[in-house]
Amino acid sequence: MERKTKKLERKKETTAEADRTAKRKIEREEERLKATNRDMSMFKMKSMLAIGFAFT
């Protein structure tokens, strides 16, 4: 996840003056990363909740 974020940041820096299609691709990749991060956070929260119930 961190690697992909860093890669996206590098891409943003190199394509600062890029055409519209490149910017759209970057925006789509950002949205995918946000969704993945949200899903991972939700999974982690559910796991912690399940562990909490199991050990109390």
N, C-alpha and C positions, 0 to 999 in steps of 0.2 A: 504494500500500500504506500509506504513512504517512498519507495523507489519510483513508483508511478507518479506520485505527486512532484517529486524532484524533476522527473523527466518532463512533466507538463510545464513546470516553471521554466526550465531551460528552453522549451519550445516557444513559450510566450516571449521570452527575451530575444530569441533569434528571429522571430517572425513579428516583431513590433510593427513594422510597416508592410505587413503581408497583405495579400489580396483577401477578398471576402470569404472565399471558400476555405482558406486556411484558418481564418478566424472562426468560422462556423465549426470546423472540425475540432478546434481547441475548445470551444464552448461546449460541444457535445461530450468531449472527453471529460471536461470539468463536471458536467452533470452526472456522467457515469460514476466518477469518483465520489461525488457527493452521495449518490444513491448507495454505492457500495459501503461507504463509511457509515451511513445511517443504518443499513442492514446489519453491519458488523456490531455496531453499538447496541442495537436492539437484541441481537443474539447474545451478546455479553451480559446485558441486563437480565434477560430471561434465565441465562445460566446461573448467574449469581443468585437470583430469586429462588430457583430450584434448589441450589445448594443450601441456601439459607433455610428453606423449609425442611430439607432432608436431615439437616444436622441440628435442628432445634426441637 
